[in-house]
Amino acid sequence: MEDCIAELKEGKAPGYDVLTAEHILHAHPILNVLLSLLFNMMYMYGVVPDTFGVGIAIPLVKNMDGNRTSSDV
């Protein structure tokens, strides 16, 4: 868990829950233990909270000269 947390990149946009990587990176070390327990229990019981599948998709315009309402490349 520590290795995964250490690889998080700072300065990214927050998720649906308004948490950023900085919240996890600079949290108390007990968070590593608690997250490990959480994921182990999710694995053991085969249950994942519905909100784990919620995300925010922000479309990025790649061609400013083209039709911005079209999803064609």
mmCIF file of the N, C-alpha and C atoms, coordinates in Angstrom:
data_MODEL
# 
_entry.id   MODEL 
# 
loop_
_atom_site.group_PDB 
_atom_site.id 
_atom_site.type_symbol 
_atom_site.label_atom_id 
_atom_site.label_alt_id 
_atom_site.label_comp_id 
_atom_site.label_asym_id 
_atom_site.label_entity_id 
_atom_site.label_seq_id 
_atom_site.pdbx_PDB_ins_code 
_atom_site.Cartn_x 
_atom_site.Cartn_y 
_atom_site.Cartn_z 
_atom_site.occupancy 
_atom_site.B_iso_or_equiv 
_atom_site.pdbx_formal_charge 
_atom_site.auth_seq_id 
_atom_site.auth_comp_id 
_atom_site.auth_asym_id 
_atom_site.auth_atom_id 
_atom_site.pdbx_PDB_model_num 
ATOM 1   N N  . MET A 1 1  ? 0.832   -1.174  0.000   1.00 0.00 ? 1  MET A N  1 
ATOM 2   C CA . MET A 1 1  ? 0.000   0.000   0.000   1.00 0.00 ? 1  MET A CA 1 
ATOM 3   C C  . MET A 1 1  ? 0.885   1.250   0.000   1.00 0.00 ? 1  MET A C  1 
ATOM 4   N N  . GLU A 1 2  ? 1.974   1.196   0.762   1.00 0.00 ? 2  GLU A N  1 
ATOM 5   C CA . GLU A 1 2  ? 2.866   2.358   0.824   1.00 0.00 ? 2  GLU A CA 1 
ATOM 6   C C  . GLU A 1 2  ? 3.469   2.679   -0.542  1.00 0.00 ? 2  GLU A C  1 
ATOM 7   N N  . ASP A 1 3  ? 3.823   1.641   -1.295  1.00 0.00 ? 3  ASP A N  1 
ATOM 8   C CA . ASP A 1 3  ? 4.415   1.856   -2.618  1.00 0.00 ? 3  ASP A CA 1 
ATOM 9   C C  . ASP A 1 3  ? 3.415   2.514   -3.564  1.00 0.00 ? 3  ASP A C  1 
ATOM 10  N N  . CYS A 1 4  ? 2.171   2.058   -3.521  1.00 0.00 ? 4  CYS A N  1 
ATOM 11  C CA . CYS A 1 4  ? 1.129   2.637   -4.379  1.00 0.00 ? 4  CYS A CA 1 
ATOM 12  C C  . CYS A 1 4  ? 0.878   4.093   -4.030  1.00 0.00 ? 4  CYS A C  1 
ATOM 13  N N  . ILE A 1 5  ? 0.815   4.388   -2.752  1.00 0.00 ? 5  ILE A N  1 
ATOM 14  C CA . ILE A 1 5  ? 0.580   5.767   -2.317  1.00 0.00 ? 5  ILE A CA 1 
ATOM 15  C C  . ILE A 1 5  ? 1.761   6.650   -2.714  1.00 0.00 ? 5  ILE A C  1 
ATOM 16  N N  . ALA A 1 6  ? 2.965   6.135   -2.591  1.00 0.00 ? 6  ALA A N  1 
ATOM 17  C CA . ALA A 1 6  ? 4.159   6.911   -2.926  1.00 0.00 ? 6  ALA A CA 1 
ATOM 18  C C  . ALA A 1 6  ? 4.206   7.264   -4.412  1.00 0.00 ? 6  ALA A C  1 
ATOM 19  N N  . GLU A 1 7  ? 3.564   6.462   -5.260  1.00 0.00 ? 7  GLU A N  1 
ATOM 20  C CA . GLU A 1 7  ? 3.591   6.714   -6.696  1.00 0.00 ? 7  GLU A CA 1 
ATOM 21  C C  . GLU A 1 7  ? 2.507   7.689   -7.164  1.00 0.00 ? 7  GLU A C  1 
ATOM 22  N N  . LEU A 1 8  ? 1.628   8.141   -6.256  1.00 0.00 ? 8  LEU A N  1 
ATOM 23  C CA . LEU A 1 8  ? 0.589   9.099   -6.646  1.00 0.00 ? 8  LEU A CA 1 
ATOM 24  C C  . LEU A 1 8  ? 1.230   10.413  -7.087  1.00 0.00 ? 8  LEU A C  1 
ATOM 25  N N  . LYS A 1 9  ? 0.667   11.025  -8.114  1.00 0.00 ? 9  LYS A N  1 
ATOM 26  C CA . LYS A 1 9  ? 1.196   12.284  -8.635  1.00 0.00 ? 9  LYS A CA 1 
ATOM 27  C C  . LYS A 1 9  ? 0.424   13.451  -8.036  1.00 0.00 ? 9  LYS A C  1 
ATOM 28  N N  . GLU A 1 10 ? 1.150   14.432  -7.573  1.00 0.00 ? 10 GLU A N  1 
ATOM 29  C CA . GLU A 1 10 ? 0.521   15.622  -6.988  1.00 0.00 ? 10 GLU A CA 1 
ATOM 30  C C  . GLU A 1 10 ? 0.075   16.580  -8.082  1.00 0.00 ? 10 GLU A C  1 
ATOM 31  N N  . GLY A 1 11 ? -0.847  17.461  -7.724  1.00 0.00 ? 11 GLY A N  1 
ATOM 32  C CA . GLY A 1 11 ? -1.290  18.504  -8.644  1.00 0.00 ? 11 GLY A CA 1 
ATOM 33  C C  . GLY A 1 11 ? -2.392  18.075  -9.592  1.00 0.00 ? 11 GLY A C  1 
ATOM 34  N N  . LYS A 1 12 ? -2.968  16.910  -9.387  1.00 0.00 ? 12 LYS A N  1 
ATOM 35  C CA . LYS A 1 12 ? -4.057  16.437  -10.257 1.00 0.00 ? 12 LYS A CA 1 
ATOM 36  C C  . LYS A 1 12 ? -5.394  16.917  -9.712  1.00 0.00 ? 12 LYS A C  1 
ATOM 37  N N  . ALA A 1 13 ? -6.394  16.914  -10.568 1.00 0.00 ? 13 ALA A N  1 
ATOM 38  C CA . ALA A 1 13 ? -7.733  17.352  -10.180 1.00 0.00 ? 13 ALA A CA 1 
ATOM 39  C C  . ALA A 1 13 ? -8.339  16.377  -9.174  1.00 0.00 ? 13 ALA A C  1 
ATOM 40  N N  . PRO A 1 14 ? -9.172  16.881  -8.269  1.00 0.00 ? 14 PRO A N  1 
ATOM 41  C CA . PRO A 1 14 ? -9.821  15.985  -7.303  1.00 0.00 ? 14 PRO A CA 1 
ATOM 42  C C  . PRO A 1 14 ? -10.856 15.094  -7.971  1.00 0.00 ? 14 PRO A C  1 
ATOM 43  N N  . GLY A 1 15 ? -11.210 14.024  -7.297  1.00 0.00 ? 15 GLY A N  1 
ATOM 44  C CA . GLY A 1 15 ? -12.223 13.111  -7.799  1.00 0.00 ? 15 GLY A CA 1 
ATOM 45  C C  . GLY A 1 15 ? -13.609 13.534  -7.366  1.00 0.00 ? 15 GLY A C  1 
ATOM 46  N N  . TYR A 1 16 ? -14.561 12.643  -7.532  1.00 0.00 ? 16 TYR A N  1 
ATOM 47  C CA . TYR A 1 16 ? -15.960 12.888  -7.189  1.00 0.00 ? 16 TYR A CA 1 
ATOM 48  C C  . TYR A 1 16 ? -16.126 13.240  -5.707  1.00 0.00 ? 16 TYR A C  1 
ATOM 49  N N  . ASP A 1 17 ? -15.268 12.668  -4.866  1.00 0.00 ? 17 ASP A N  1 
ATOM 50  C CA . ASP A 1 17 ? -15.346 12.899  -3.424  1.00 0.00 ? 17 ASP A CA 1 
ATOM 51  C C  . ASP A 1 17 ? -14.558 14.126  -2.978  1.00 0.00 ? 17 ASP A C  1 
ATOM 52  N N  . VAL A 1 18 ? -13.989 14.872  -3.907  1.00 0.00 ? 18 VAL A N  1 
ATOM 53  C CA . VAL A 1 18 ? -13.222 16.105  -3.687  1.00 0.00 ? 18 VAL A CA 1 
ATOM 54  C C  . VAL A 1 18 ? -11.917 15.837  -2.922  1.00 0.00 ? 18 VAL A C  1 
ATOM 55  N N  . LEU A 1 19 ? -11.438 14.600  -2.959  1.00 0.00 ? 19 LEU A N  1 
ATOM 56  C CA . LEU A 1 19 ? -10.144 14.286  -2.361  1.00 0.00 ? 19 LEU A CA 1 
ATOM 57  C C  . LEU A 1 19 ? -9.074  14.311  -3.445  1.00 0.00 ? 19 LEU A C  1 
ATOM 58  N N  . THR A 1 20 ? -7.914  14.812  -3.085  1.00 0.00 ? 20 THR A N  1 
ATOM 59  C CA . THR A 1 20 ? -6.794  14.850  -4.020  1.00 0.00 ? 20 THR A CA 1 
ATOM 60  C C  . THR A 1 20 ? -5.711  13.883  -3.545  1.00 0.00 ? 20 THR A C  1 
ATOM 61  N N  . ALA A 1 21 ? -4.736  13.659  -4.381  1.00 0.00 ? 21 ALA A N  1 
ATOM 62  C CA . ALA A 1 21 ? -3.612  12.789  -4.008  1.00 0.00 ? 21 ALA A CA 1 
ATOM 63  C C  . ALA A 1 21 ? -2.875  13.351  -2.798  1.00 0.00 ? 21 ALA A C  1 
ATOM 64  N N  . GLU A 1 22 ? -2.846  14.668  -2.684  1.00 0.00 ? 22 GLU A N  1 
ATOM 65  C CA . GLU A 1 22 ? -2.159  15.306  -1.568  1.00 0.00 ? 22 GLU A CA 1 
ATOM 66  C C  . GLU A 1 22 ? -2.781  14.920  -0.226  1.00 0.00 ? 22 GLU A C  1 
ATOM 67  N N  . HIS A 1 23 ? -4.098  14.731  -0.195  1.00 0.00 ? 23 HIS A N  1 
ATOM 68  C CA . HIS A 1 23 ? -4.754  14.313  1.043   1.00 0.00 ? 23 HIS A CA 1 
ATOM 69  C C  . HIS A 1 23 ? -4.201  12.969  1.517   1.00 0.00 ? 23 HIS A C  1 
ATOM 70  N N  . ILE A 1 24 ? -3.946  12.080  0.583   1.00 0.00 ? 24 ILE A N  1 
ATOM 71  C CA . ILE A 1 24 ? -3.459  10.746  0.939   1.00 0.00 ? 24 ILE A CA 1 
ATOM 72  C C  . ILE A 1 24 ? -1.949  10.768  1.182   1.00 0.00 ? 24 ILE A C  1 
ATOM 73  N N  . LEU A 1 25 ? -1.217  11.502  0.341   1.00 0.00 ? 25 LEU A N  1 
ATOM 74  C CA . LEU A 1 25 ? 0.238   11.540  0.471   1.00 0.00 ? 25 LEU A CA 1 
ATOM 75  C C  . LEU A 1 25 ? 0.696   12.149  1.791   1.00 0.00 ? 25 LEU A C  1 
ATOM 76  N N  . HIS A 1 26 ? -0.030  13.147  2.276   1.00 0.00 ? 26 HIS A N  1 
ATOM 77  C CA . HIS A 1 26 ? 0.398   13.877  3.477   1.00 0.00 ? 26 HIS A CA 1 
ATOM 78  C C  . HIS A 1 26 ? -0.433  13.510  4.703   1.00 0.00 ? 26 HIS A C  1 
ATOM 79  N N  . ALA A 1 27 ? -1.150  12.408  4.623   1.00 0.00 ? 27 ALA A N  1 
ATOM 80  C CA . ALA A 1 27 ? -1.977  11.951  5.745   1.00 0.00 ? 27 ALA A CA 1 
ATOM 81  C C  . ALA A 1 27 ? -1.111  11.224  6.773   1.00 0.00 ? 27 ALA A C  1 
ATOM 82  N N  . HIS A 1 28 ? -1.697  10.978  7.918   1.00 0.00 ? 28 HIS A N  1 
ATOM 83  C CA . HIS A 1 28 ? -1.019  10.226  8.982   1.00 0.00 ? 28 HIS A CA 1 
ATOM 84  C C  . HIS A 1 28 ? -0.704  8.810   8.476   1.00 0.00 ? 28 HIS A C  1 
ATOM 85  N N  . PRO A 1 29 ? 0.425   8.241   8.880   1.00 0.00 ? 29 PRO A N  1 
ATOM 86  C CA . PRO A 1 29 ? 0.803   6.899   8.415   1.00 0.00 ? 29 PRO A CA 1 
ATOM 87  C C  . PRO A 1 29 ? -0.214  5.802   8.732   1.00 0.00 ? 29 PRO A C  1 
ATOM 88  N N  . ILE A 1 30 ? -1.081  6.007   9.690   1.00 0.00 ? 30 ILE A N  1 
ATOM 89  C CA . ILE A 1 30 ? -2.091  4.994   10.008  1.00 0.00 ? 30 ILE A CA 1 
ATOM 90  C C  . ILE A 1 30 ? -3.045  4.792   8.833   1.00 0.00 ? 30 ILE A C  1 
ATOM 91  N N  . LEU A 1 31 ? -3.117  5.783   7.943   1.00 0.00 ? 31 LEU A N  1 
ATOM 92  C CA . LEU A 1 31 ? -3.991  5.653   6.776   1.00 0.00 ? 31 LEU A CA 1 
ATOM 93  C C  . LEU A 1 31 ? -3.593  4.454   5.922   1.00 0.00 ? 31 LEU A C  1 
ATOM 94  N N  . ASN A 1 32 ? -2.297  4.171   5.817   1.00 0.00 ? 32 ASN A N  1 
ATOM 95  C CA . ASN A 1 32 ? -1.837  3.001   5.054   1.00 0.00 ? 32 ASN A CA 1 
ATOM 96  C C  . ASN A 1 32 ? -2.447  1.728   5.618   1.00 0.00 ? 32 ASN A C  1 
ATOM 97  N N  . VAL A 1 33 ? -2.453  1.603   6.928   1.00 0.00 ? 33 VAL A N  1 
ATOM 98  C CA . VAL A 1 33 ? -2.992  0.415   7.587   1.00 0.00 ? 33 VAL A CA 1 
ATOM 99  C C  . VAL A 1 33 ? -4.501  0.335   7.362   1.00 0.00 ? 33 VAL A C  1 
ATOM 100 N N  . LEU A 1 34 ? -5.188  1.453   7.532   1.00 0.00 ? 34 LEU A N  1 
ATOM 101 C CA . LEU A 1 34 ? -6.639  1.465   7.383   1.00 0.00 ? 34 LEU A CA 1 
ATOM 102 C C  . LEU A 1 34 ? -7.064  1.154   5.951   1.00 0.00 ? 34 LEU A C  1 
ATOM 103 N N  . LEU A 1 35 ? -6.357  1.698   4.974   1.00 0.00 ? 35 LEU A N  1 
ATOM 104 C CA . LEU A 1 35 ? -6.679  1.402   3.579   1.00 0.00 ? 35 LEU A CA 1 
ATOM 105 C C  . LEU A 1 35 ? -6.408  -0.063  3.257   1.00 0.00 ? 35 LEU A C  1 
ATOM 106 N N  . SER A 1 36 ? -5.338  -0.609  3.794   1.00 0.00 ? 36 SER A N  1 
ATOM 107 C CA . SER A 1 36 ? -5.051  -2.028  3.590   1.00 0.00 ? 36 SER A CA 1 
ATOM 108 C C  . SER A 1 36 ? -6.164  -2.893  4.161   1.00 0.00 ? 36 SER A C  1 
ATOM 109 N N  . LEU A 1 37 ? -6.615  -2.562  5.366   1.00 0.00 ? 37 LEU A N  1 
ATOM 110 C CA . LEU A 1 37 ? -7.718  -3.310  5.982   1.00 0.00 ? 37 LEU A CA 1 
ATOM 111 C C  . LEU A 1 37 ? -8.987  -3.193  5.141   1.00 0.00 ? 37 LEU A C  1 
ATOM 112 N N  . LEU A 1 38 ? -9.284  -1.991  4.671   1.00 0.00 ? 38 LEU A N  1 
ATOM 113 C CA . LEU A 1 38 ? -10.475 -1.772  3.856   1.00 0.00 ? 38 LEU A CA 1 
ATOM 114 C C  . LEU A 1 38 ? -10.443 -2.630  2.599   1.00 0.00 ? 38 LEU A C  1 
ATOM 115 N N  . PHE A 1 39 ? -9.339  -2.591  1.853   1.00 0.00 ? 39 PHE A N  1 
ATOM 116 C CA . PHE A 1 39 ? -9.261  -3.340  0.603   1.00 0.00 ? 39 PHE A CA 1 
ATOM 117 C C  . PHE A 1 39 ? -9.231  -4.851  0.849   1.00 0.00 ? 39 PHE A C  1 
ATOM 118 N N  . ASN A 1 40 ? -8.592  -5.281  1.924   1.00 0.00 ? 40 ASN A N  1 
ATOM 119 C CA . ASN A 1 40 ? -8.611  -6.712  2.254   1.00 0.00 ? 40 ASN A CA 1 
ATOM 120 C C  . ASN A 1 40 ? -10.020 -7.183  2.581   1.00 0.00 ? 40 ASN A C  1 
ATOM 121 N N  . MET A 1 41 ? -10.779 -6.381  3.339   1.00 0.00 ? 41 MET A N  1 
ATOM 122 C CA . MET A 1 41 ? -12.160 -6.767  3.659   1.00 0.00 ? 41 MET A CA 1 
ATOM 123 C C  . MET A 1 41 ? -13.049 -6.746  2.422   1.00 0.00 ? 41 MET A C  1 
ATOM 124 N N  . MET A 1 42 ? -12.829 -5.785  1.541   1.00 0.00 ? 42 MET A N  1 
ATOM 125 C CA . MET A 1 42 ? -13.601 -5.750  0.294   1.00 0.00 ? 42 MET A CA 1 
ATOM 126 C C  . MET A 1 42 ? -13.328 -7.013  -0.516  1.00 0.00 ? 42 MET A C  1 
ATOM 127 N N  . TYR A 1 43 ? -12.086 -7.446  -0.539  1.00 0.00 ? 43 TYR A N  1 
ATOM 128 C CA . TYR A 1 43 ? -11.720 -8.664  -1.262  1.00 0.00 ? 43 TYR A CA 1 
ATOM 129 C C  . TYR A 1 43 ? -12.326 -9.900  -0.591  1.00 0.00 ? 43 TYR A C  1 
ATOM 130 N N  . MET A 1 44 ? -12.217 -9.955  0.732   1.00 0.00 ? 44 MET A N  1 
ATOM 131 C CA . MET A 1 44 ? -12.729 -11.114 1.477   1.00 0.00 ? 44 MET A CA 1 
ATOM 132 C C  . MET A 1 44 ? -14.235 -11.294 1.299   1.00 0.00 ? 44 MET A C  1 
ATOM 133 N N  . TYR A 1 45 ? -14.979 -10.196 1.380   1.00 0.00 ? 45 TYR A N  1 
ATOM 134 C CA . TYR A 1 45 ? -16.435 -10.277 1.337   1.00 0.00 ? 45 TYR A CA 1 
ATOM 135 C C  . TYR A 1 45 ? -17.003 -10.081 -0.071  1.00 0.00 ? 45 TYR A C  1 
ATOM 136 N N  . GLY A 1 46 ? -16.165 -9.708  -1.007  1.00 0.00 ? 46 GLY A N  1 
ATOM 137 C CA . GLY A 1 46 ? -16.610 -9.542  -2.387  1.00 0.00 ? 46 GLY A CA 1 
ATOM 138 C C  . GLY A 1 46 ? -17.573 -8.392  -2.581  1.00 0.00 ? 46 GLY A C  1 
ATOM 139 N N  . VAL A 1 47 ? -17.409 -7.351  -1.786  1.00 0.00 ? 47 VAL A N  1 
ATOM 140 C CA . VAL A 1 47 ? -18.306 -6.193  -1.855  1.00 0.00 ? 47 VAL A CA 1 
ATOM 141 C C  . VAL A 1 47 ? -17.479 -4.940  -2.106  1.00 0.00 ? 47 VAL A C  1 
ATOM 142 N N  . VAL A 1 48 ? -17.930 -4.145  -3.066  1.00 0.00 ? 48 VAL A N  1 
ATOM 143 C CA . VAL A 1 48 ? -17.290 -2.867  -3.361  1.00 0.00 ? 48 VAL A CA 1 
ATOM 144 C C  . VAL A 1 48 ? -18.366 -1.791  -3.283  1.00 0.00 ? 48 VAL A C  1 
ATOM 145 N N  . PRO A 1 49 ? -18.109 -0.698  -2.567  1.00 0.00 ? 49 PRO A N  1 
ATOM 146 C CA . PRO A 1 49 ? -19.106 0.374   -2.483  1.00 0.00 ? 49 PRO A CA 1 
ATOM 147 C C  . PRO A 1 49 ? -19.461 0.917   -3.869  1.00 0.00 ? 49 PRO A C  1 
ATOM 148 N N  . ASP A 1 50 ? -20.725 1.249   -4.067  1.00 0.00 ? 50 ASP A N  1 
ATOM 149 C CA . ASP A 1 50 ? -21.191 1.774   -5.354  1.00 0.00 ? 50 ASP A CA 1 
ATOM 150 C C  . ASP A 1 50 ? -20.422 3.019   -5.772  1.00 0.00 ? 50 ASP A C  1 
ATOM 151 N N  . THR A 1 51 ? -20.061 3.848   -4.817  1.00 0.00 ? 51 THR A N  1 
ATOM 152 C CA . THR A 1 51 ? -19.392 5.112   -5.153  1.00 0.00 ? 51 THR A CA 1 
ATOM 153 C C  . THR A 1 51 ? -17.968 4.915   -5.668  1.00 0.00 ? 51 THR A C  1 
ATOM 154 N N  . PHE A 1 52 ? -17.413 3.687   -5.537  1.00 0.00 ? 52 PHE A N  1 
ATOM 155 C CA . PHE A 1 52 ? -16.085 3.435   -6.095  1.00 0.00 ? 52 PHE A CA 1 
ATOM 156 C C  . PHE A 1 52 ? -16.120 3.467   -7.620  1.00 0.00 ? 52 PHE A C  1 
ATOM 157 N N  . GLY A 1 53 ? -17.302 3.326   -8.217  1.00 0.00 ? 53 GLY A N  1 
ATOM 158 C CA . GLY A 1 53 ? -17.437 3.344   -9.667  1.00 0.00 ? 53 GLY A CA 1 
ATOM 159 C C  . GLY A 1 53 ? -17.835 4.698   -10.226 1.00 0.00 ? 53 GLY A C  1 
ATOM 160 N N  . VAL A 1 54 ? -17.946 5.698   -9.365  1.00 0.00 ? 54 VAL A N  1 
ATOM 161 C CA . VAL A 1 54 ? -18.368 7.026   -9.791  1.00 0.00 ? 54 VAL A CA 1 
ATOM 162 C C  . VAL A 1 54 ? -17.136 7.846   -10.142 1.00 0.00 ? 54 VAL A C  1 
ATOM 163 N N  . GLY A 1 55 ? -17.200 8.539   -11.239 1.00 0.00 ? 55 GLY A N  1 
ATOM 164 C CA . GLY A 1 55 ? -16.082 9.378   -11.648 1.00 0.00 ? 55 GLY A CA 1 
ATOM 165 C C  . GLY A 1 55 ? -16.571 10.590  -12.410 1.00 0.00 ? 55 GLY A C  1 
ATOM 166 N N  . ILE A 1 56 ? -15.639 11.431  -12.770 1.00 0.00 ? 56 ILE A N  1 
ATOM 167 C CA . ILE A 1 56 ? -15.943 12.647  -13.524 1.00 0.00 ? 56 ILE A CA 1 
ATOM 168 C C  . ILE A 1 56 ? -15.161 12.582  -14.829 1.00 0.00 ? 56 ILE A C  1 
ATOM 169 N N  . ALA A 1 57 ? -15.856 12.715  -15.944 1.00 0.00 ? 57 ALA A N  1 
ATOM 170 C CA . ALA A 1 57 ? -15.200 12.739  -17.254 1.00 0.00 ? 57 ALA A CA 1 
ATOM 171 C C  . ALA A 1 57 ? -15.311 14.148  -17.815 1.00 0.00 ? 57 ALA A C  1 
ATOM 172 N N  . ILE A 1 58 ? -14.168 14.731  -18.133 1.00 0.00 ? 58 ILE A N  1 
ATOM 173 C CA . ILE A 1 58 ? -14.132 16.082  -18.688 1.00 0.00 ? 58 ILE A CA 1 
ATOM 174 C C  . ILE A 1 58 ? -13.553 15.985  -20.091 1.00 0.00 ? 58 ILE A C  1 
ATOM 175 N N  . PRO A 1 59 ? -14.374 16.255  -21.115 1.00 0.00 ? 59 PRO A N  1 
ATOM 176 C CA . PRO A 1 59 ? -13.863 16.172  -22.486 1.00 0.00 ? 59 PRO A CA 1 
ATOM 177 C C  . PRO A 1 59 ? -12.861 17.296  -22.771 1.00 0.00 ? 59 PRO A C  1 
ATOM 178 N N  . LEU A 1 60 ? -11.823 16.950  -23.498 1.00 0.00 ? 60 LEU A N  1 
ATOM 179 C CA . LEU A 1 60 ? -10.807 17.925  -23.879 1.00 0.00 ? 60 LEU A CA 1 
ATOM 180 C C  . LEU A 1 60 ? -10.873 18.147  -25.383 1.00 0.00 ? 60 LEU A C  1 
ATOM 181 N N  . VAL A 1 61 ? -10.891 19.391  -25.795 1.00 0.00 ? 61 VAL A N  1 
ATOM 182 C CA . VAL A 1 61 ? -10.925 19.730  -27.217 1.00 0.00 ? 61 VAL A CA 1 
ATOM 183 C C  . VAL A 1 61 ? -9.505  19.619  -27.759 1.00 0.00 ? 61 VAL A C  1 
ATOM 184 N N  . LYS A 1 62 ? -9.325  18.746  -28.747 1.00 0.00 ? 62 LYS A N  1 
ATOM 185 C CA . LYS A 1 62 ? -8.002  18.538  -29.336 1.00 0.00 ? 62 LYS A CA 1 
ATOM 186 C C  . LYS A 1 62 ? -7.767  19.437  -30.551 1.00 0.00 ? 62 LYS A C  1 
ATOM 187 N N  . ASN A 1 63 ? -8.844  19.754  -31.278 1.00 0.00 ? 63 ASN A N  1 
ATOM 188 C CA . ASN A 1 63 ? -8.728  20.564  -32.484 1.00 0.00 ? 63 ASN A CA 1 
ATOM 189 C C  . ASN A 1 63 ? -9.593  21.809  -32.325 1.00 0.00 ? 63 ASN A C  1 
ATOM 190 N N  . MET A 1 64 ? -8.977  22.910  -31.983 1.00 0.00 ? 64 MET A N  1 
ATOM 191 C CA . MET A 1 64 ? -9.726  24.145  -31.731 1.00 0.00 ? 64 MET A CA 1 
ATOM 192 C C  . MET A 1 64 ? -10.350 24.705  -33.023 1.00 0.00 ? 64 MET A C  1 
ATOM 193 N N  . ASP A 1 65 ? -9.805  24.324  -34.197 1.00 0.00 ? 65 ASP A N  1 
ATOM 194 C CA . ASP A 1 65 ? -10.320 24.848  -35.470 1.00 0.00 ? 65 ASP A CA 1 
ATOM 195 C C  . ASP A 1 65 ? -11.523 24.058  -35.983 1.00 0.00 ? 65 ASP A C  1 
ATOM 196 N N  . GLY A 1 66 ? -11.687 22.826  -35.517 1.00 0.00 ? 66 GLY A N  1 
ATOM 197 C CA . GLY A 1 66 ? -12.750 21.969  -36.012 1.00 0.00 ? 66 GLY A CA 1 
ATOM 198 C C  . GLY A 1 66 ? -14.072 22.194  -35.279 1.00 0.00 ? 66 GLY A C  1 
ATOM 199 N N  . ASN A 1 67 ? -15.012 21.296  -35.519 1.00 0.00 ? 67 ASN A N  1 
ATOM 200 C CA . ASN A 1 67 ? -16.326 21.352  -34.900 1.00 0.00 ? 67 ASN A CA 1 
ATOM 201 C C  . ASN A 1 67 ? -16.199 20.837  -33.461 1.00 0.00 ? 67 ASN A C  1 
ATOM 202 N N  . ARG A 1 68 ? -16.385 21.698  -32.475 1.00 0.00 ? 68 ARG A N  1 
ATOM 203 C CA . ARG A 1 68 ? -16.195 21.332  -31.065 1.00 0.00 ? 68 ARG A CA 1 
ATOM 204 C C  . ARG A 1 68 ? -17.335 20.478  -30.530 1.00 0.00 ? 68 ARG A C  1 
ATOM 205 N N  . THR A 1 69 ? -18.446 20.399  -31.231 1.00 0.00 ? 69 THR A N  1 
ATOM 206 C CA . THR A 1 69 ? -19.574 19.596  -30.775 1.00 0.00 ? 69 THR A CA 1 
ATOM 207 C C  . THR A 1 69 ? -19.545 18.175  -31.333 1.00 0.00 ? 69 THR A C  1 
ATOM 208 N N  . SER A 1 70 ? -18.608 17.896  -32.236 1.00 0.00 ? 70 SER A N  1 
ATOM 209 C CA . SER A 1 70 ? -18.512 16.572  -32.855 1.00 0.00 ? 70 SER A CA 1 
ATOM 210 C C  . SER A 1 70 ? -17.506 15.707  -32.109 1.00 0.00 ? 70 SER A C  1 
ATOM 211 N N  . SER A 1 71 ? -17.804 14.418  -31.963 1.00 0.00 ? 71 SER A N  1 
ATOM 212 C CA . SER A 1 71 ? -16.866 13.501  -31.322 1.00 0.00 ? 71 SER A CA 1 
ATOM 213 C C  . SER A 1 71 ? -15.964 12.803  -32.330 1.00 0.00 ? 71 SER A C  1 
ATOM 214 N N  . ASP A 1 72 ? -16.093 13.149  -33.609 1.00 0.00 ? 72 ASP A N  1 
ATOM 215 C CA . ASP A 1 72 ? -15.242 12.574  -34.652 1.00 0.00 ? 72 ASP A CA 1 
ATOM 216 C C  . ASP A 1 72 ? -13.822 13.095  -34.497 1.00 0.00 ? 72 ASP A C  1 
ATOM 217 N N  . VAL A 1 73 ? -12.863 12.267  -34.912 1.00 0.00 ? 73 VAL A N  1 
ATOM 218 C CA . VAL A 1 73 ? -11.448 12.667  -34.801 1.00 0.00 ? 73 VAL A CA 1 
ATOM 219 C C  . VAL A 1 73 ? -11.061 13.592  -35.898 1.00 0.00 ? 73 VAL A C  1 
# 
